Amino acid sequence: MTTPLRILPDRLVENLERAKYRYAVTYQNLPHYYTVAKDWADYNDEVSKELNWTVWEMRKHDVMRPFAGWEQHYLDVNGFSYWTMVPRNEETILINRQYSTHGAYDSPFDAIAHRYDDSDEYWKKVKAEREVLYAPAAPSGRVLDVGCGTGLLVDYCYRQIDRERYVGIDPSAGMLAKFALKHPDYKADATLLRTTFEDYETPLRFDTIVAMAGSASHVTGVDVVEKARHLLAPGGRAYLTFYRDPASAFERMGIEAPALAAAPDGAVEDGEYVVVEFGREAG
Ligand SMILES: C[S@@+](CC[C@H](N)C(=O)[O-])C[C@H]1O[C@@H](n2cnc3c(N)ncnc32)[C@H](O)[C@@H]1O
């Protein structure tokens, strides 16, 4: 069964991201933040019409998940989970948010992030292999690096990438922390985002979208090709890699393989990976 591509209105994403949040000091065992109507710019007569609109719009796209013994509705956007405290058919003046912890965010890559870049092989051999691996990514213009990990694409294509127009997304806080340590010049918020591709929402359209070293296999909640197509700018190009042999890839990395997506029809074998490459017509 394929999951339809989720396209959230920009207004909803902007409202959720720009709202003013306060820490819920009475819930230390569930650290989260909340925003209330009186913090919204249009607050008048005890209500914010914009917050109201946001709540009803959230509900059109949310998902149910178990929470402390009951089912709670959540909207997951750009690494945050948002929810309200009342049943879905009731008005509310409050929206909660916390860092996402569901599914893909409990990442097995956190545990190996510190050693992910290392290799027992002679460094010149590793360098040569990685140059071959990352060269076909050919990043140019505005770049989206799906499952950017520790930033090996940036290491090996440093001169080709414009830091101001690069976005790296990954659900693993550990992998992103390593990336940020290696490249303090890439630390800006809009540049490295802790989010899955499934939960990523942006008004940006990209000239290059890549998923390197098997990252595309990790996108299970949405059709990765369809979403990449949606996010390509006219004239843009996507280069998505899937594991050819997941069992040996994960044995090499020393972690258990999570649920993985199959490579789509038409994917072409290239060494350890299976690659899908496509473009969007200019203008
Ligand atoms: C094998 S690593 C590849 C990292 C990097 N692209 C590279 O070239 O080294 C796979 C990466 O995909 C990330 N990942 C896992 N689930 C993902 C998802 N749903 N969306 C985006 N990235 C995901 C992992 O956290 C991990 O960093």
The ligand as an ORCA input file, in Angstrom:
! r2SCAN-3c Opt
* xyz 0 1
  C      23.917      4.899      5.645
  S      23.564      6.459      6.300
  C      24.074      7.514      4.977
  C      24.492      8.871      5.469
  C      25.067      9.798      4.421
  N      24.118     10.067      3.348
  C      26.366      9.288      3.837
  O      26.555      9.421      2.631
  O      27.203      8.815      4.605
  C      21.797      6.551      6.219
  C      21.249      7.821      6.871
  O      19.846      7.902      6.629
  C      19.271      8.485      7.787
  N      17.814      8.227      7.818
  C      17.161      7.238      8.471
  N      15.833      7.347      8.304
  C      15.628      8.441      7.518
  C      14.462      9.096      7.022
  N      13.247      8.594      7.249
  N      14.606     10.240      6.301
  C      15.840     10.733      6.050
  N      16.990     10.142      6.493
  C      16.889      9.012      7.221
  C      20.026      7.851      8.921
  O      19.876      8.533     10.147
  C      21.452      7.849      8.379
  O      22.147      9.006      8.766
*
